[in-house]
Amino acid sequence: MIVAVALNIRKNILFTPAERKAMLRKLTRQWGNVEVTEFRGLLVDFARDQGAHILVRGLRAISDFEYEYQMAHMNRKLAADIDTVIMMTGERHPPSVRTSSRRSRCSVVRSTTSCRRWCGTSCSRR
């Protein structure tokens, strides 16, 4: 299994790609078959380069559905041999920082000593 961090300079992200990869490595270290890496460009191109045939995407909230739905259909048009599976976030892991309120929440998370409410244990230590 490959967990890929997209490098997108147009997004205002809370954690750097290196920090995101470090957190993901820590979260997945118990499984020997998980590789954490990064990519630029189209996800389907990266998937093809890796020999992957299934993309697993997550929904933080119902408002993410339309975007993921459109992306899944576009990816299908670009790469008919690659399927997309969309999964809902579990109740244990509520949505963290959503794009619509990213600035205000990021400043709260950065200035709060414990942000476990928004992040998992490993990222709240960052």
JOFEN-V819364 format. One record per backbone hydrogen bond with DSSP energy under -0.5 kcal/mol. NH is the residue of the N-H (numbers start at 1). CO is the residue of the C=O. If there is no record, write none. Layout:
nh | co
NH | CO
NH | CO
//
This chain:
nh | co
3 | 1
3 | 35
4 | 2
5 | 37
6 | 4
7 | 39
8 | 6
11 | 8
13 | 11
20 | 16
21 | 17
22 | 18
23 | 19
24 | 20
25 | 21
26 | 22
27 | 23
28 | 24
29 | 25
29 | 26
31 | 28
32 | 30
34 | 31
35 | 1
35 | 33
37 | 3
37 | 35
39 | 5
46 | 42
47 | 43
48 | 44
49 | 45
50 | 46
51 | 47
51 | 48
52 | 47
55 | 83
57 | 55
57 | 85
59 | 87
60 | 58
64 | 61
65 | 62
68 | 64
69 | 65
70 | 66
71 | 67
72 | 68
73 | 69
74 | 70
75 | 71
76 | 72
77 | 73
78 | 74
79 | 75
82 | 79
83 | 53
83 | 81
85 | 55
87 | 57
87 | 85
89 | 59
93 | 90
98 | 96
101 | 98
102 | 99
105 | 101
106 | 102
107 | 103
108 | 104
109 | 105
110 | 106
111 | 107
112 | 108
112 | 109
118 | 115
119 | 115
124 | 120
125 | 121
125 | 122
126 | 123
//
